C-alpha cells in the first residue's frame, strides 16, 4: 500500500477576502485584519474589497487610528479593473455604519457605474449617497438622486426602486407621479408586506400634499395593515412620528383637529431631532402640524408654543412663521 502526505491548496486572495468579511461580521477584527493582510499579500494588491475590508477592520479596532483606516480606504479607490459588484460591496463598507463616509461612498459609486453603466444596484446605491449628501447641502440639486433612482428602476423595475422614486417624486413636488409609481409597484412588482406598507405610506403622503385627504387616510390604514402583517416589522419612534405626520396633514385639512393633536401628542417632541431625519420629515414640520391642530382646538397658547418650537428647529421655516403671525393677529383682534 502506498502512503502519501495530502496537499492542501493555498487559499486564494479572493477566498481570504471572503473569510475576512465573515470575520468582520462575527466581530473578530483581529482575525479580519490578518485575513485581509494575507489576501493583499497573496496577489490581492489590486483588490478594492480587500483594502476596504482592511480599512474597516482597522476602524473597528479601538487601538488603531482612523488615519490607518483611511490609508486603506484610499488604496481601495486606487484599484483598477474591478467589477461593478466589487465596487458596490466597497460602497456599502463606506456608506454604512461605522464608517458612514458619503464622500468615499460617492467615489466608490462612480467607479461602480464606470465599470458597468447598466448596473441597477449601482444606480440605486448612487442615488442613496447623493441623497445623503443632499441632507447637508441646501443648494443640492434634488433631481440628481431622483434621476439615479429612476435609472435604477428603468433597468430593473422593483418595489424597492419604486419606493425610492416615489419618495423623490414627493421631494421634488411630483405628487401625481408618486401616486402613479406606487400604484404600479403594488400591482405589478409583487412587493413583500414591508415594501407594500412603504408604498401605501408614500402614496398617502403624496395624496395628503395635494389635498386628497380622505384617500390619504385610507392609504395610511392600508400602510399600517401591511406593516402589521410583516412579523419582522417593529413600530418605533420614527415610524410613529412619520405616520403621525402624514395623518396630521390630512386630518388638519379635514378640520379634524382633535384626532390630529391626539396622534401627534404620542411622540416626545423634545426628542424629535433624534429620529426625524430626511428631506420630507423634519422636526420643524412636525411641530408646525402640531401647532395647526392645537390652534384648531382653540388652544392658542399651546399652538403658539408649538410654532415657536418649530422655528427653534429652523428659523427660516415659512409655514410656521405664517401660522404664528396669523395666530398672533387673531389673538390681538
N, C-alpha and C positions, 0 to 999 in steps of 0.2 A: 504494500500500500504506500502511495506517495503522500507526503505531507508538505504543505507549503504555508507560508505566512500570508494571511489575507491582506490585500492592499485596499485602503480606503481612499477614494478620490478626495483631493483637497477641495474644500468648498470654494465656489466662485465668488467674485466680488458681489454679484447680484444676490447670491444666497446669504452672504454675510450682511448685506444691507437689509434684506428682508428680516433676518434674525435680529438686527439692530432695532428695527421698528417694533418687533414683537417685545423686545426687552423694554423699549420706551413705554409701550402700552402697559406693561406689568409694573412699571415704576422702578425698574432696575437700571438706573442711569449709568452706574459704573460699568455694568456689562455692556450697555448700549454703546458707551464710548469705546470700549475695547473692540466691539464688533465693527463699528463704523471705521475705526482706525485701521483694522485689518482689511476691511473692504477697500479702503483707499490705497493701502499698501499692496493689494492684490489686483492691481490693474484698474482700480476704480477712481483714478485721479480726475477722470472726466465725467464722473457720476454726480449730477446735481443732487440726487436723492441721498447719496452717502454724505456729501458735505452738509446738506441741510439737516440730516439726521444727527450728525456730529454736533452741529451748532445747537440743536435743540437739547441734546444730552448735556452739553456744557451749560446751557441756560438753566436747565433743571437742577444742576449740581450747585448747591449754595456755596461751595468752596471755590467755584470758578468765577471769573469776571465776565461780564457781558461783552467786553471787548473781544475776548476769545471766541465767543459765540458769533459775533458779527464778522469776525475774520472768516469763519467757516461759512456763514451765510453768503458773504460776498464772493467767496470762492465758488459757491454753488452757481451763482449767477454768471460766472465767467466760463462755465462749461458750454460746450457746443455739441450740435448734432444729437441732442436728446429728443425724445418723443414728447408729444403734447401730453400724453398720460403721465410721464415723469414730471413734467413741469406743473401739471395740475396737482400732483402729490406734493411738490415743493411749495406750491401756492398755499396749500392747506396748512403746512407747517408754519408758514409766515403769517397767515391770516388768523388762525385760531389762537386761543389761549394756550400756553402762557406768553407766546411771542407777540401776537396781535400787532404786527407791524405792517400797516397798509401800504407803505411805500415799497417795502420789499415784496409784498404780495402783488402789487401793481406790476413790478418788474417781471416777476415770475409769470404773471398773467399774460403780459405782452409776449414773452418767449413761447408760451403755450400756443398762442394764436399765430405766431410766426411759424411754429412747427407744423400746425395744421389749422388753417383758417376756417375749416368746416367742422371743427370740434365743438359740439353744442355745450359740453360740460365746461370747456374753457370760456366760452362766451358767457355762460351763466355766472361762473366764478368772477369773470372780469366785471360783469355788471355789479356783483356784490361788493367788490373792492372799490369801484368808483362811487357806489352808494355810500360806503363807509367814509371815503374821503370827503364826500359832499356834506356830511353832517357837520364838519368843522370848517366849511367854506361857504359863506353866504353868497359868494359870487359864482358858485359852481353851476355848470350847465347841466341841468337835470335831464335834458334829453339824451345825454351820453349814456348813463346807465339804462335809461328807457330803451334806447336803440340796441344796447347789448343784450338785454333780456328778450327783446323782440327777435333778434337774430337767433338766439338760442332756441326760441320757440318755433321759428320758421324751419330750423334744421331738424328739430325733434319735438313735435307737439306733445307736451306732458302737462299734467295738472300742476306740478311744481313750477315749471316755467310760466305757465299761465297765471299762477298766483303772483309771481314777481312782475309780470307785465301788467296785470290788473292794478297792483299796488302803485306802480309808477304812472299808470294812466290816471289814477286818482291824484297823485302828487302833482302831475302836470295839468290837472283840470280836465282831462278827457274822460268824463264820467260815463257817457254813453258807451264809449269803447270798453271801459272797465266792465260794465254790465254785460256787454256782448261777449267778452272774453271769458268771464266767469260762467256764463250760461253754456258756452261752447265746451268748456272744460268739464263741467259736471255731466253734460250729456254724452260726450264722445270719448273722454280720456280715462274713464274708469278710476276716478280718484279713490284713495282709501278714505276712511272716515275723518281722519285728522285733516287731510287735504280738502275734503269736501267742506268741513267746518270752516276752514280758512277762506275758501272760495265764496261760500254764502256770506261770511262776515264782510269780505271786501265788497261784494255786491250790495250788501246792506249799507255800507258806508257811502258808496257811490250814489245810491238812491237817496240816502238822507241828505247828502250835499246838494242834491237837485230839488229837494222839497217833496220827494215821493215818500212821505214819512210812513204812511200805513204799510206800504210794500216793504220799506226798510225794516220795520219792526217784524214783519212776517219772516224776512230773511235772517234776522237776528235769532229768531226762535229756531229756524232750520239749522243755523250755525251751532247753537247750543245743543240741539239734539244730536247732530253729527259728532261734535266733540265728546259728548257724554257716551256715545256708542263706542268710542275708542278707549279700550281698557288702559292703554298706556298714557292717556292724556290726563293731566292734573291741572285743575284751575289754580292759578296763583295770582299775585297782586297785579302782574302785568295784564293777564287776560281779563281779570275782573275790571281793571281800570279801562282798558280799551273797549271791552264790551259795553261798559257803562257809558263811555263817551259817545259811542255810536247810538246807543239807545237814547241818550240825553239829547242829541241833536234832533232826533225825530220827535221825541216827547215834548221838548220845548217848542218845536214848530207847531205841534198839535195843541198847545196850551195845557198839556198835562204836567204841570209844574210839580205837583206833589209826587208823582211817580219818578220824575227825573231827579228831584232832590233826594228822594229816598235811595235811589240807586247810587248816586254819586257820593252820598254820605257814608257808604260802606267802606270807602277807601280812606286810609290815613293820609290826609292831604299834606301833612308835614314831611312825608316820605316820597312824594311824587317823583322827585328828581332821581330817586334810587331805581325806579323801574319804568319811568316814562321816557323812552328814547325813540329816535326816529324822526322822520320828516313830517309824519301825519299826526302823531300822538305826542303832545308836549304838555308839560305841567301848566304852562300859561293858558293853553286852550281848555284844559280840564277845569281850572279854576274859573275861567270865564263862563263856561257852560253851567257850572255850579251857581255862579252869581246870577245868571239869567233865570235859572229855576227858582232860586230864593227870591228874586225880585218878583217873579210871577206869583209867589205866595204872599207877597206883601211884607216880606222880612227885609226891609230896606237896609237896615244896619248890617245885617249878615251879608246881604248881597254886596254892599259897598266894600266890606272886608274881603270878600272873595275876589272882586275886581282888583282891589289893591294888591292882593296876594298874586294875582295873575301878572300884574305889572312889576312886581318884585322879581318874578322869574324872567320877564322880558319887558323892559321899559318901553319898547317900541311896538308892543303888540296892539295893533289898531282896534280890533273888536273890543277888547277890554277898556281901552281909552274911551271909545264911543259909548259903551254901555255905562261906564262910570259917569261920564259927562251928562248923559241923558237922565241917569238916576238922580244926580245932584240937582239938575234943573227941576225935576219932578218934585224933589223934596222942598226946594226953595219957593215953589209956587204956592 
